[in-house]
Amino acid sequence: WKCLSSKVGVGVLTEGWNLAEADPDADEARSFAVDVAFDSPFLSVPVVQLGLSGFDLDQRDSARITLKAENITESGFQAVVSTWAATRVFSIEFNWLAIGA
């Protein structure tokens, strides 16, 4: 078995970050994808676990945030951060763990 892990931080200083501006009248979620590459590829698609370890949200509205691993391959995955309504997300930090062969 092979295990890889690391910590990632993204936010308003990250190119393309779109979660700090809110539209309280919009019903659609806003998402930002982070590409994560493994230091060395797995032989098959691993299981990826994410853990939110920190965030900076505007205090004026409810804290709404999701974090999901998508498009998992032998060489990496995308971590997708989402929010909706009036929530403004300035930054997040998360840890990831990939386990496979």
FIRO-637766 format. One record per residue (C-alpha): x, z, y. Coordinates in nm, 2 decimals. Layout:
N
xx / zz / yy
X / Z / Y $
...
//
This chain:
101
xx / zz / yy
0.00 / 0.00 / 0.00 $
0.10 / -0.06 / 0.36 $
0.00 / 0.14 / 0.66 $
0.06 / 0.04 / 1.03 $
-0.06 / 0.22 / 1.34 $
-0.01 / 0.23 / 1.71 $
-0.16 / 0.33 / 2.05 $
-0.30 / 0.08 / 2.31 $
-0.40 / 0.13 / 2.67 $
-0.58 / -0.12 / 2.89 $
-0.76 / -0.10 / 3.22 $
-0.80 / -0.23 / 3.57 $
-0.43 / -0.34 / 3.58 $
-0.48 / -0.55 / 3.27 $
-0.54 / -0.92 / 3.34 $
-0.91 / -1.02 / 3.29 $
-1.04 / -0.66 / 3.29 $
-1.41 / -0.69 / 3.37 $
-1.56 / -0.35 / 3.30 $
-1.49 / -0.18 / 3.64 $
-1.77 / -0.37 / 3.82 $
-2.13 / -0.29 / 3.73 $
-2.46 / -0.46 / 3.78 $
-2.73 / -0.19 / 3.73 $
-3.00 / -0.46 / 3.70 $
-2.82 / -0.66 / 3.43 $
-2.94 / -0.60 / 3.07 $
-2.64 / -0.76 / 2.90 $
-2.33 / -0.57 / 2.79 $
-1.99 / -0.65 / 2.94 $
-1.70 / -0.67 / 2.70 $
-1.32 / -0.70 / 2.71 $
-1.12 / -0.81 / 2.40 $
-0.76 / -0.69 / 2.33 $
-0.55 / -0.89 / 2.09 $
-0.35 / -0.66 / 1.86 $
-0.07 / -0.82 / 1.65 $
0.07 / -0.63 / 1.35 $
0.45 / -0.59 / 1.34 $
0.45 / -0.75 / 1.00 $
0.16 / -0.93 / 0.83 $
-0.04 / -0.79 / 0.54 $
-0.08 / -0.99 / 0.21 $
-0.46 / -0.97 / 0.25 $
-0.70 / -0.86 / 0.52 $
-0.65 / -0.49 / 0.58 $
-0.91 / -0.22 / 0.67 $
-0.87 / -0.13 / 1.04 $
-0.99 / 0.20 / 1.19 $
-1.00 / 0.26 / 1.57 $
-1.02 / 0.59 / 1.75 $
-1.09 / 0.63 / 2.12 $
-0.84 / 0.87 / 2.26 $
-0.89 / 0.85 / 2.63 $
-1.09 / 0.69 / 2.90 $
-1.15 / 0.68 / 3.28 $
-1.52 / 0.63 / 3.37 $
-1.70 / 0.64 / 3.71 $
-1.88 / 0.98 / 3.72 $
-2.18 / 0.85 / 3.91 $
-2.35 / 0.70 / 3.61 $
-2.39 / 0.76 / 3.24 $
-2.09 / 0.72 / 3.02 $
-2.16 / 0.42 / 2.80 $
-1.87 / 0.27 / 2.59 $
-1.82 / 0.12 / 2.25 $
-1.50 / 0.02 / 2.07 $
-1.50 / -0.21 / 1.77 $
-1.24 / -0.40 / 1.56 $
-1.34 / -0.76 / 1.51 $
-1.18 / -1.08 / 1.38 $
-0.95 / -0.89 / 1.15 $
-0.68 / -1.11 / 0.98 $
-0.36 / -1.05 / 0.79 $
-0.16 / -1.07 / 1.11 $
-0.38 / -0.88 / 1.36 $
-0.73 / -0.81 / 1.51 $
-0.92 / -0.79 / 1.83 $
-1.03 / -0.46 / 1.97 $
-1.35 / -0.51 / 2.17 $
-1.44 / -0.26 / 2.44 $
-1.80 / -0.28 / 2.57 $
-2.02 / -0.11 / 2.83 $
-2.35 / -0.19 / 2.99 $
-2.59 / -0.11 / 3.28 $
-2.42 / 0.07 / 3.58 $
-2.13 / 0.23 / 3.38 $
-1.79 / 0.14 / 3.53 $
-1.49 / 0.17 / 3.30 $
-1.15 / 0.19 / 3.47 $
-0.94 / 0.23 / 3.16 $
-0.94 / 0.33 / 2.80 $
-0.68 / 0.43 / 2.54 $
-0.72 / 0.40 / 2.16 $
-0.53 / 0.45 / 1.84 $
-0.55 / 0.21 / 1.55 $
-0.47 / 0.23 / 1.18 $
-0.45 / -0.06 / 0.94 $
-0.43 / -0.01 / 0.57 $
-0.39 / -0.28 / 0.31 $
-0.16 / -0.46 / 0.07 $
//
